Amino acid sequence: MRNLVSVDDMPREWWDGLYSRCCDIIAHPGDYADSCRGKIQASLFYEPSTRTNFSFQAAILRLGGSVFGFSDPKGTSISKGETLADTVRITATYSDAIVIRTAKEGAATAAALYSEVPVINAGDGAHLHPTQALADLTTIAQKRGEIADFCIGICGDLRYGRAVHSLIAALVKFKDVRFCLISPGELKVPRYVRELIYINGLKLYETDSLAESIGDLDILYMTRIQRERFQNPAEYERMKGVYILTKKLLEGARKDMLVMHPLPRYGEITPDVDSDPRAVYFQQAHYGMYIRMALLYEFLRLPKQMPPPVADAAAEITCGNPICITQTELYLPPLISVKDQKRCGYCDKEAGILI
Ligand code: NCD
């Protein structure tokens, strides 16, 4: 693998190698302190971030490398109208890997078309967040010993939560994972994500009640209602606060259930849960740094490689998703999903392609 834009294409053996590297880094951090000396990571953060940006920065620094970039594109030529393709081409010549977060869906896929260095998707709109999924897998493996045979309840905003989409795409690669998706009807997972569960023959139960399902879960993955993704603020107002995990509610859960959350939280887990030994969300953020160290360690060893020439945009093919990267970067070539001809190859939105 040269880029990490989605976990769909992550081979299981690649994960096994990455996780074993991560365990070695946790056990022997000193052995890696100089392992990426001279290597440079570029951080292109078009959207706010605490954990993802800081943990990637901490990761490269702990490997002995360096980092440059922005956490707000206002100070760069992007504010003068520079295209994503040009920003990526230039950044790639100065660095050895690009970590990119955007509000536009499919932006990391687009960036990889123009980059001679590996591109890592640090979150693209409401679409995907593959390195959060790696952090989540690491947490489950560390806490349960293996990633197999459990029931995971994923609760909250499953429609706009990109961490959820990548977590499901990652977990379908493992044995006997049972999904309990807990959300209001309006915030259910997109079809392309639900299909991954069916295609892999895994069990799925959907409900809108956290209280009724909490007792059946081995893992509860809470998520924030994604205020910034709602087109209609009134709809957000109706949804906010719909699920709140309290110490009292946790009384109905199994004694060894894990409580996970990608963070930040905004009221959906009350602070009195933090001291419960089942709450592992702060450790989850910590493991995120180690798995990102393992990822950078692997990617920074790859030689630079010019990408193949990119075809011209075909005017008659456009995606109907208003926040797809193709809506603003008009030169991008059309990409149809290899898995489903009716889906956009950048943002995965079904029925998004108008021909
Ligand atoms: C998530 C994100 O940005 O998608 N945060 C993170 O990276 N840990 C989750 C969120 O913002 O709700």
Residues whose N, C-alpha, C, O or C-beta is under 5 A from the ligand:
A	BS01	NCD	R51 T52 G123 H129 R162 A163 R224 P262 L263 P264
